[in-house]
Amino acid sequence: MGIDSPLYGRVATSMLATCGDPIPPRPVHPPRVESEIAFLLKGDIHGPAAITSVLAATDLVYGAVDVLDSRSGMITGKPNGVDPFAASCHS
């Protein structure tokens, strides 16, 4: 996909589903899924971040599934850095 650095964003409570619960349908074009690593932070990470500062700020680490909307450039093969944030705000 041409991405050479980590992408990150915030996850709101309304964006969460418990393992085994159905994900309510919503208008996505068409939906795709990808596996993610999700960090629940207990504190802020101040840059420049290092492994030790990330670990110190981390409360829990989860396996996660991201349901993507193919309108995003991340799917179309033309990532522009804005798409993940725009998609997150839309959710």
Beta strands, then each sheet from edge to edge (+ up, - down):
strand 1: 31-41
strand 2: 58-69
sheet 1: 1+ 2-
end
